[in-house]
């Protein structure tokens, strides 16, 4: 089940699309982007957790997330 609500993703896509001259966004496109965002968040969180564990911590910090984002 999806964790990220569709409404904010839809707003982002519409705002971005309008600035680029696109008038409409399909529901399926919003769902697909939401799914991609969730996959990215899971991957990034997993990498950040590895950094926290390696540092001997049980808390994921801002630095862990930043480092995880730099690791592609």
Phi, psi and omega in degrees: 000142183288142179262327183272126179294150181288326186303312179295324178295317178300315180299316180298314181296318180294316180298315179294316181298316180298322180291343180253007177088014178263131185270329186226157176227128181284154179299320180296323178296319178296315179298318180296316179295319177303315180297319178295318179297318179295319178298316179298316181297320179294314179298315180296317179296321179296314178296319179297322178296323177297317178297317180297315180296318179300327179277000179079022181250157174254004181243129174279126182256171175305317181297322178298317180294317179298314178298318179297324179292331179282337179272112181252000000 
